[in-house]
Amino acid sequence: MINKKIGLLLVFVLALKVILLLTWGDFQSMNPDEEGNYLLAANYLEGNDYTRNGKLSAFNGSFTVFLYKYLIINNISKNTYIGIYHFLSILIFILSIPFFYKILLNLKVQSKIAFLSTVLYCIYPSNLFFIGNLFLYEKMVLPLLVIVFYYLLSTIRFNRKERMAWIVPIIVTVSCLFRAQLIFIYFIIFLFFGLYLIITFHKQRNVLKKALLFLFTLIFLVISHIPIFLKNHTMYGSYILSTQTGYELMQGHNELARGSWMGNWTDPESAYYKYSRTIMPEIDSYNQYEEGIARKEYALNWIKNNPLKEIKLIIKKTAIFLMPRNYLAGYNSFNILLHIAFVLSIMLMFLRKNADVNSWLILSPIIGTYLLSLIFFVGIRWRYYAEPFFIIFANYQLIEYAYSRKWFKNIKIK
């Protein structure tokens, strides 16, 4: 059951997001990556294979290429799809709000604090505008991640029976098809919950069903990606998800690496473009797959040969990860206050030796996102997956501490 306050919040957020979308939303174009994938789909249907600028490409993932082929074949215009997606993503976000609230209640956060934190989740700048109002698939898969986390927390940590938990494999699969980086993040999340399930299996109810939940998620993921593996094998002779990994790995590990994404890496006048061709003069003769392999090998060798520089990059990436910036924008008070609260919460956890099971489970999406940033570079669109859990973790650690110190006499932990 949804209480009255949450119900009113759902109506308010729905109205607010629709107004923002209709006022500032773009219904004419997708983000550049997806525009590229749409072009691949169109070229394929015109008999030019999956090509872009005359070269085979499997850079930005393949599922949406298949999706756009379907749209084109069935005469569904791109603008129509963009409109449908914008409004569908709003509904999915609205659906996630009660789950976010229930996560906090499960963690014994006082109901008033849980509600205020849920309001923050709803109006947080990235959710409301900087990603949430753009054509980015992140704004759909993030609320789905919140829903998945609720079901894992409720069924595995708190040993409750959730009849709808069977949707977890479906949600995870759909999310990973739209955003492949979530495969790694979900791996870390399931690893944490899986270890907890193993450690406490003698106390768990229906442990076999919970184990099957993990197994079905893996099976669904593998089966759903078979067409992608087959397509890319036909193109390059290798079963890969995309050719992008090597490119991004080298961006994160080279002499010019700065810890964040280099938006001008394809510009012939950029230092990184020239640097790449200085260390690999033959790179322009490679196909996309071969170039990705060459870049990956260079990055791995660079890490091996430059351990001190790699340590400096790790420190720099950590600092950038914690910087309260928005995607394609700057700072604001919401981001600054939350990031400060999160850092203080981490410090409190270790200073008070309060790293309990709940804390590590809440941290699992953050750790997954952080590790992804260390492997490649810090992308604000990747860090977006961690932001709701910044809010949850700060609540769980700081509010509990404030209560224990009796800073606020009216705060009562249930």
VENMOHU-V858777 format. One record per pair of residues at least 12 apart in sequence whose C-alpha atoms are under 6 Angstrom apart, sorted by the first residue. I is the first residue (numbers start at 0). J is the second residue. D is the distance in whole Angstrom. If there is no record, write none. Layout:
i j d
I J D
I J D
This chain:
i j d
20 132 6
26 78 6
26 81 6
26 82 6
27 78 6
29 134 5
30 134 6
36 64 5
37 67 6
40 64 5
40 67 6
40 68 5
57 241 5
57 242 6
58 241 5
58 242 5
58 243 5
60 241 5
62 176 6
88 139 5
92 142 5
95 142 5
95 146 6
98 146 6
100 117 6
102 149 6
107 413 6
108 412 6
109 412 5
109 413 6
129 326 6
140 174 5
141 384 6
147 167 6
150 164 6
168 216 4
172 220 5
184 367 5
187 367 5
188 363 5
188 364 6
242 288 5
242 291 6
245 291 4
245 292 6
245 294 5
245 295 4
246 291 5
246 294 6
247 375 6
248 375 5
249 294 6
249 295 6
249 298 5
251 375 5
251 376 5
252 298 5
258 316 5
258 376 5
259 376 5
259 377 5
323 335 5
326 379 5
340 393 6
341 389 6
341 393 5
344 393 6
344 396 6
344 397 6
364 385 6
365 385 5
